């Protein structure tokens, strides 16, 4: 498994700047670390149409490939078509019935309890979630990936939401460039974000199917790899649960 990791790493290094090599190597090391217990990563957004479901499927797929083990992908959003997964993928998919908030979280807990899995790692696609439910999801998760558009408004929304989220759970942000308007200045702003953050180009075709994996030397694959490394680092040694909640 280590040899496969290194091969993927060399491909990514060719697309990276020299200043990012140390971070990539550290992330590559963390991606294969065994998890002490089952861990839950929540992928969510405060607005629709930003590619949340596609990103959740891509994160689950890349984690399964890089870790060489089964990963469970839980579809808890029920509002948009679920992207198809690659044939032969070791991603185990579970779909929840569409529930009105706050019932969705209870349905999620029931599935977790009723359908035990061999997967150490679960990625839940919550889709668009009301801000009032962010805390409940954070309390039930070991890490959160907030998905927003790579626009000025998206950055403002992320900045407003990230601070309270990080007080509850380790958080990363994925800025999806839906209209291909991100510039070098956009990426510089993202680099200054107070939590791990990446910019990923949006591909409408991948909204329906992630059967074709991202080209390994593409910017999208490089950024997705960074995001996965950050998320795994967060869940390996998560903070103690808050007194008002707990991780499922």
C-alpha positions as CSV (number, residue, x, y, z in Angstrom):
1,X,0.0,0.0,0.0
2,X,2.9,2.3,0.8
3,X,4.4,1.9,-2.7
4,X,1.0,2.9,-4.2
5,X,0.9,6.0,-2.0
6,X,4.3,7.0,-3.1
7,X,3.5,6.6,-6.8
8,X,0.4,8.9,-6.4
9,X,2.5,11.3,-4.4
10,X,5.1,11.6,-7.2
11,X,2.4,12.5,-9.7
12,X,1.1,15.2,-7.4
13,X,4.5,16.6,-6.7
14,X,5.1,17.2,-10.4
15,X,2.1,19.6,-10.3
16,X,3.1,21.3,-7.1
17,X,5.3,24.3,-6.3
18,X,8.4,23.8,-4.2
19,X,6.9,25.6,-1.2
20,X,4.1,23.0,-1.1
21,X,6.2,19.8,-1.1
22,X,6.6,19.5,2.7
23,X,2.9,19.9,3.3
24,X,2.1,17.3,0.6
25,X,4.6,14.8,2.1
26,X,3.1,15.3,5.6
27,X,-0.4,14.8,4.2
28,X,0.6,11.7,2.4
29,X,1.9,10.2,5.6
30,X,-1.3,11.0,7.5
31,X,-3.6,9.5,4.8
32,X,-2.5,6.0,5.6
33,X,-2.6,6.3,9.4
34,X,-5.0,3.7,10.9
35,X,-7.9,5.1,12.7
36,X,-8.4,4.2,16.4
37,X,-12.3,4.1,16.1
38,X,-14.9,4.8,13.4
39,X,-14.8,8.4,12.3
40,X,-17.4,10.5,10.6
41,X,-16.7,13.4,8.2
42,X,-19.6,15.7,7.3
43,X,-19.8,17.4,3.9
44,X,-22.4,20.2,3.9
45,X,-23.3,23.6,2.5
46,X,-25.5,26.5,3.5
47,X,-26.6,27.0,-0.1
48,X,-27.5,24.7,-3.0
49,X,-25.9,24.3,-6.4
50,X,-22.3,24.3,-5.3
51,X,-21.5,20.6,-6.0
52,X,-21.7,19.3,-2.4
53,X,-22.8,15.8,-3.4
54,X,-20.2,15.5,-6.1
55,X,-17.5,16.6,-3.7
56,X,-18.7,14.1,-1.0
57,X,-18.5,11.3,-3.6
58,X,-15.0,12.4,-4.7
59,X,-13.7,12.6,-1.2
60,X,-15.0,9.2,-0.3
61,X,-13.6,7.7,-3.5
62,X,-10.2,9.3,-3.1
63,X,-10.0,8.3,0.6
64,X,-10.9,4.7,-0.3
65,X,-8.2,4.6,-3.0
66,X,-5.4,6.2,-1.0
67,X,-6.1,4.3,2.2
68,X,-6.7,1.0,0.4
69,X,-9.8,0.2,2.5
70,X,-13.5,0.5,2.5
71,X,-15.1,3.9,3.1
72,X,-18.8,4.4,3.7
73,X,-20.6,7.2,1.9
74,X,-23.9,8.2,3.4
75,X,-26.4,10.1,1.3
76,X,-28.4,12.2,3.8
77,X,-29.4,15.1,1.6
78,X,-32.1,13.4,-0.6
79,X,-32.6,16.5,-2.7
80,X,-30.5,16.0,-5.8
81,X,-29.4,13.0,-7.9
82,X,-26.6,11.0,-6.3
83,X,-23.4,10.8,-8.5
84,X,-22.6,7.3,-9.8
85,X,-19.4,5.8,-8.3
86,X,-16.5,4.1,-10.2
87,X,-17.1,0.4,-10.9
88,X,-15.3,-1.8,-8.4
89,X,-15.0,1.1,-6.0
90,X,-14.6,0.1,-2.3
91,X,-17.0,2.9,-1.4
92,X,-20.0,1.5,0.5
93,X,-23.0,3.6,-0.2
94,X,-26.0,4.1,2.1
95,X,-29.0,6.3,1.4
96,X,-31.3,7.9,3.9
97,X,-34.9,8.7,3.3
98,X,-35.5,12.4,2.8
99,X,-36.3,13.8,6.2
100,X,-37.3,17.3,7.3
101,X,-34.9,18.9,9.8
102,X,-34.2,18.2,12.6
103,X,-35.4,14.6,11.9
104,X,-32.6,14.0,9.3
105,X,-30.0,13.7,12.1
106,X,-32.1,11.2,14.0
107,X,-32.5,9.1,10.8
108,X,-28.8,9.3,10.3
109,X,-28.1,8.0,13.8
110,X,-30.6,5.2,13.3
111,X,-28.8,4.1,10.1
112,X,-25.4,4.3,11.8
113,X,-26.7,2.1,14.6
114,X,-28.8,-0.3,12.5
115,X,-26.3,-0.9,9.7
116,X,-22.9,-1.5,11.2
117,X,-20.0,-1.3,8.7
118,X,-16.5,-2.6,8.4
119,X,-15.5,0.9,7.2
120,X,-13.4,2.9,9.7
121,X,-14.3,6.1,7.9
122,X,-17.7,7.5,6.9
123,X,-18.4,10.5,4.7
124,X,-21.9,11.9,5.0
125,X,-23.3,14.1,2.2
126,X,-25.7,16.4,4.0
127,X,-26.2,18.7,1.0
128,X,-27.8,22.1,1.7
129,X,-28.4,22.4,5.5
130,X,-30.1,25.2,7.4
131,X,-27.6,27.2,9.5
132,X,-29.6,26.3,12.6
133,X,-28.7,22.6,12.1
134,X,-24.9,23.2,11.7
135,X,-24.2,22.7,15.4
136,X,-26.1,19.4,15.7
137,X,-24.2,18.0,12.7
138,X,-20.9,19.3,14.1
139,X,-21.6,17.6,17.4
140,X,-22.2,14.3,15.6
141,X,-19.0,14.5,13.5
142,X,-15.3,14.3,13.9
143,X,-14.6,16.8,11.0
144,X,-16.6,19.0,8.8
145,X,-16.0,20.1,5.2
146,X,-18.0,23.2,4.3
147,X,-18.7,23.6,0.6
148,X,-19.2,27.1,-0.8
149,X,-18.9,28.8,-4.1
150,X,-15.5,30.4,-5.1
151,X,-17.1,33.8,-5.3
152,X,-16.9,36.9,-3.1
153,X,-20.2,36.1,-1.6
154,X,-19.1,32.5,-1.0
155,X,-16.0,33.7,0.8
156,X,-18.0,36.1,3.0
157,X,-20.4,33.3,3.8
158,X,-17.6,30.9,4.7
159,X,-15.8,33.5,6.9
160,X,-19.0,34.1,8.8
161,X,-19.7,30.4,9.4
162,X,-16.2,29.0,9.9
163,X,-15.5,30.7,13.2
164,X,-18.4,29.2,15.2
165,X,-18.0,25.8,13.4
166,X,-14.3,25.5,14.4
167,X,-15.3,26.0,18.0
168,X,-17.3,22.7,17.8
169,X,-15.3,20.5,15.4
170,X,-12.2,20.7,13.1
171,X,-13.3,22.3,9.9
172,X,-12.0,22.6,6.3
173,X,-13.5,24.6,3.5
174,X,-13.8,23.7,-0.2
175,X,-14.5,26.6,-2.5
176,X,-16.0,25.3,-5.7
177,X,-15.3,27.4,-8.8
178,X,-18.7,26.8,-10.4
179,X,-18.4,29.5,-13.1
180,X,-14.6,29.2,-13.6
181,X,-14.1,32.7,-12.4
182,X,-11.5,32.0,-9.7
183,X,-8.3,34.0,-10.3
184,X,-4.8,33.9,-8.7
185,X,-6.1,36.6,-6.4
186,X,-8.9,34.3,-5.3
187,X,-6.5,31.5,-4.5
188,X,-4.3,33.9,-2.5
189,X,-7.3,34.8,-0.4
190,X,-8.1,31.2,0.1
191,X,-4.5,30.5,1.2
192,X,-5.0,33.1,4.0
193,X,-8.1,31.5,5.3
194,X,-7.9,30.6,9.0
195,X,-8.7,26.9,8.4
196,X,-7.5,24.4,5.7
197,X,-9.1,25.5,2.4
198,X,-8.9,24.5,-1.3
199,X,-10.4,25.7,-4.6
200,X,-11.7,23.0,-6.9
201,X,-13.0,23.6,-10.4
202,X,-16.7,22.6,-10.9
203,X,-17.4,20.1,-13.7
204,X,-21.2,19.8,-14.4
205,X,-20.7,16.4,-15.9
206,X,-19.5,15.1,-12.6
207,X,-22.8,16.1,-10.9
208,X,-24.3,12.9,-12.4
209,X,-21.3,10.6,-12.3
210,X,-18.0,10.3,-10.7
211,X,-17.3,7.0,-12.4
212,X,-14.3,8.5,-14.1
213,X,-11.7,9.5,-11.5
214,X,-10.1,12.9,-11.8
215,X,-6.9,13.0,-14.0
216,X,-4.1,12.6,-11.4
217,X,-2.1,15.6,-12.7
218,X,-5.1,18.0,-12.8
219,X,-5.5,20.9,-10.4
220,X,-8.8,19.4,-9.2
221,X,-7.1,16.1,-8.2
222,X,-4.2,18.0,-6.5
223,X,-6.7,20.1,-4.5
224,X,-8.9,17.1,-3.6
225,X,-5.8,15.3,-2.4
226,X,-4.9,18.2,-0.2
227,X,-8.4,18.3,1.2
228,X,-8.5,14.6,1.9
229,X,-5.1,14.8,3.7
230,X,-6.4,17.7,5.9
231,X,-9.6,15.8,6.7
232,X,-7.8,12.6,7.7
233,X,-5.4,14.6,9.9
234,X,-8.4,16.1,11.6
235,X,-10.1,12.8,12.4
236,X,-7.0,10.9,13.5
237,X,-6.8,12.8,16.8
238,X,-10.1,14.7,17.1
239,X,-10.7,17.0,20.1
240,X,-12.8,15.8,23.0
241,X,-16.6,16.0,22.4
242,X,-18.3,19.1,23.7
243,X,-20.3,18.7,26.9
244,X,-23.5,19.5,25.1
245,X,-23.1,16.8,22.4
246,X,-21.1,13.9,21.4
247,X,-19.8,12.1,18.3
248,X,-21.8,9.1,17.1
